[in-house]
Amino acid sequence: MLPRPLPASVPDLPASPQSPRRSACGATWRGTIADALLVIIGWVLWLAPVGVFALAYTVGSAAGASAFAGLGHYVVLISLIGILLTLAAYPLGIIAGRVAAALFSRSLLGPQAVAISTRSSLASLPAMLTSAREIGVREQVADVTLPIAVALFRGTGPAMNVAVAFYVAHWLGIEPTMGQMIAATAVGAVMSYGAVSLPGEVSFISSIAPIAMALGVPIAPLALLVAVEMVPDIFRTVGNVSLDVALTAAVDRATKDASAT
C-alpha cells in the first residue's frame, strides 16, 4: 500500500495563548521598575535640601564665614566655565550652521529658559526641537541628531567636571603631575557619556569621583561641593542645550553641502 502524499503546505500552528500574556507581564514588570526608580529619584531630590542644610550647618559651625566665601568662589569659577562654553555655541551655530546671528540667538531663548527651570537636557528636548525648526534645520536631521546629542554630547561635562577635580586639588594643596592631568582629562571625557540627563546632584559624585581618583585627590570634599551644585548645574545645562542646537545646525548644513556636491 502506497503512503499517502503529504499536503502541499502545512497550516501554521496557532500561537500559544500564554505568549501575549507573558509579553504583557514583562512590559508591566519593566514599567513598574521604571516607575519605582522615578519615585526614588523624587525622594532623593525632595530630601536634598535637608542634606544641604546639614552640610552647611556643619561647615559653618566648624570653619565660620571663610568656608562660605570659599564655596562662593567655587560657584563663581565653575559657573564661569559653563558661561564660556555656552558662548562657544554661538559661533558654532552662526558660522558652521550658517544661521543669522539674531535668528540663532532668538531661537535659543526657549530651550535655555527650560534648561534653567528644569536643569535637565532631556526635559529641554521638545523646546530644542522647536528651536531647530525655527532656524531652518530639516525635520529628519533634527529628529535624529538632537536626541543623540542629548544622550551623548554633553559639551560642558568634561570641562566643568575636570575643573571641579582641579579645584579640589588646589583647595587641598595637591600638585598633580602632567600624567595625572592627562589621565583626569581623558577620564572626564569618557565619564560624560555615562551621565544621566537629570539635575546634576543625582550624578555629581559618580561623575567626578573617577576624575578625582585619576588626578590623585580625595573624593571626600565632593560631598560638600554637591551642596552648592545647583547654581553651576544651571549653567551646565544651558551650555549643553545651546551646544546641542548649534551642533544640529552644523550637521544640517554639512549634510546639505554634501548632498549638493
N, C-alpha and C positions, 0 to 999 in steps of 0.2 A: 504494500500500500504506500503510495507516494505521500510525502509530507505536504501538508497544506502550505501554500505560499504565504509569506509574511505580508502584512499590508504595506502599501507604498509609504505611508507615513504613520508614525506613532503619535497619537494625541498627547499634548503636554499634560503632565500630571498637575493636578490642582495644587496651588501653593498651600503651604501649611497654615492653618488658621492661627497658629501661635506666632508667626513671624511678624505680622503687623503689631500685635500686642507687645512683643518683645521690643520692637523698634520704638514704639511709643513709650514704653517703660524706660528704655535707655535715654531717650530725649528728655523725659521728665526728670530722671536722675541727674543728668548733667545740668539741666536748668536749675534744679534745687541747689546743687553745689554752687553754681554761679550766684544765685540769689543770696545764699548764706555768706559767701565771700564779700559781696557788696554790703551786707548788713554789718559784717565785722569791720570793714573799712570805714563805714559810717560811724561805728562806735569809737574807733581809734581817732578819727577826726573830731568827734564830739568831745572826747576826753583830752585831746591835745592841749587846750588852754589850761587845764588843771596842771599838766606836767610842765608847761611853760611857766606858770606862776610859781610852782615849787622850785624849779631851777633858778628862776630869777631871785626868789627869796633867799635861797641858799647862797648863791654867788654874791648877792648884795650884802648879806649879813657878814660874809667872810672877807670880802675884798673892798666893800664900800663903793663909792661912786666911780672909782677908777675902772672897775670892771664894766660898768655900763658904758663908759667912754670908749673902752676897747671894743666892745660889741658894736657900738655905733660906728667906729672906724671900719670895722669888718664889713658891716652892712653897706656902707657908702662905697667901699673899694670894690666889693664883689658886684654890687649893682651897677657900678660904672662900667665894668667889663661887659655886662649884659646890654647896657645902653650903646656901647661902641659896636657890638655885634649887631644890634638892631639897626643902627645907622648903615652898616655894611650891606644890608638888604636893599637899600635904595639904589645905589649904583648898579647892583646886580640886576635888579628888575628893570631899571631905566636903560642901561647900556646893553646888557646881554639879552634882555627881553624886548628891547626897543619899544618901551612903553613911555608915553608922555609923563613927565615928572609930576605934573599936577594930577593927572588921572591916577597914576600909581599911588601917590600919597593919599589921595581921597579914598581910593578903594581899600586901603589898609586900615582905615579908621574902624570899620565894623569888626573885623577879626581881632584887632588889638583891643577893642572895648570888651569883647567876650573873653579874651585871654586875661585881661586884668581882673574881671569879675569871677572867673572860674579857676584860673591858674591851671588849665588843662588844655593841651593841644587837641586832644580828641573831642572835647566839647566845643572847640572853636572850628572844627572841620566844616560844618554847614556854612558858617559865615565865610570861611576861606573859599569854599566852592563858589559862593555868590560873588566874592571879590574877584576870583579868577575870571568869571564870565564878564564882569564889568570891564576888565582891561582887555577883553577880546581873546582870551585863551579858549581854544576849541574844547568843546564839552568832552570829547573822547580822551583828550590829553589830561584835562583837569580831573576827570573821574578816576583815572589810573594813577597819575603822578602824585596828587595830593594825599590820598590815603597811604601810599608807600612812604611819602616824605614824613607824614605824621608818625608812622610806625618806626622808621629807621633813621631819618635825617633830623637829628637834634643838634643844630648848629651851635647853640650856646652851651650844650652839655659838657663837651671835653674841656673847653677853655675855662668855664666857671668852676667846674668840679676840680680841675687841676689847681686852679687859683686858690680854692679852699684849702687843699692839702699844703700848698706852698705857704699860705698864711699861717697855718698851724705850725709848720716848721720854723718860720720866722718868729712866731709868738714864743716858742719854746727854746729858741736859740740854737736850733739844729741846722747845720750846713750840709745839705745833701751833696753827693758827688755828681759829676756830669752823667755818669752811667745811671744813677738813680733818677735823675731828672728826665732822661730819655725814656727810661722804663716807665716812670709815672705818667708821662705824656702818652705813651703807647697804650697803657692800661686804661687811661681816661678815654681814649678814642674807642676802645673796644667796649668798655662798660656802658657807653652811651647807647649802644644798640639794645641793651637789655633793660633799659629804664622804661618804666610804665608812664603812660600819658595821664598821670594823675598829679594832684598837688605835691610839691617837692618833699614835704615832710614824710610822705609814705615811703619813699625810696632814698632819702638823703644819705643815711648811714650806709646802706647796702651799696650805693653807687660810689661813695667816696672812700669807704674803708679800704678797698683794694688799692686805690691810688695812694693813700697814706702809707700803706704797708710797703708798696713798691718804693716810696720815697724815704722810707725808714723813719717815719714819725708815728707816735702812738695815736690810736683812734679814740681814746677816751675824751679828748676835747670836742669831738663831733657831737656828743650828747648835749653839750652846752650850746653849740652853734645851731643845732636844729631848732632851738627855741626862737631864733630870730630869722629863720629861713623864709618866712612868709614874704618879706619885702624883696630879697633877691630873687625869689621864685617868680614874682610878678614880672620882673624884667627878663628872667629866663624864658618864661612862656611867651611874652611879647616878642622877644627875639626869634624864638623858634617859629612862631606863626608868621612873622614877617619874612623870614628867610625861606619858609616853605612856599609862600605865594611867589616870591621873587624867583625861586628855583623853577617853579612850574611855568612861569612866564618865559624863562630862558630855555627850558626844554621845548616848549611850544614853538618858539622862534627857531630853534635849531632844527626841529623836525620839518618845519615849513621850508627852511632853506634847503634841507636835504632832499625833500620831495620836488622842489623846484629845479634842482640840478639833475 
